Amino acid sequence: SLPLQYYHKQFIFSVTPTWAFPQSSATTITTEDSVFEEDLENVFYWSVGVSYWFYTKKDR
């Protein structure tokens, strides 16, 4: 993944694209008639966020 952030005034816009790979072998299910094996594939997805920064000041 490669997180990206853009700051504009009090807003923070963030985007994180991710390319995920399966880490373990597929699960198999055996029945009387046949064997089923899970087909695991690579996955690409985006995580997107917007944050707002509150400015706080202490009066002295």
N, C-alpha and C positions, 0 to 999 in steps of 0.2 A: 504494500500500500504506500501511497505517497500523499500525505495530508497537505492540503492547501488552505491558506487563510487569507482573507482580504478584509482590511480594516477601513471603515468609512465612518467618520465621526464617532458616534457611540455604538455603532453596529459592528459585529464581527460575523462575516459569512465564511463558512467552512465547507469544504468538499473533500471526501476521502474515497478515491477509487480503490477497489480491492479485487485482486485476482486470487481466489482460494482454490487449493488443491486438496483432494481427499488424502487423509493421513493413514488410514488402515484399509485392509482388504475388505471386499464386499461380504455381506452376510449371505449365507446360503440357507434355504429352507428345503428340507427333503420330505416328500410325501410318498405314498405308496406308488404313485404313477410317474412322478418326475421330480427333478431337482430345479429349484428356482434360485437364481443368483442375482443380487442387487447390482445394478449397473451404476457405478459412481463416476461422475464427470466433474471437470473443473467448472468453477462458477465465477462470473464477474458481476460485481454489484457496486453501487454508489451509496455512500452515507453523506447526507447533506444536513447542515445545521445553520441556524441564525441565532446569534446571541446579542443581548443588549447590555451595555455597560452603564450602570448608574453612577453618576458623579456625586460624591458625598464630600461635604466640606464641614470642618469643625469651626465653629465660631469661637474666637478667643477674646 
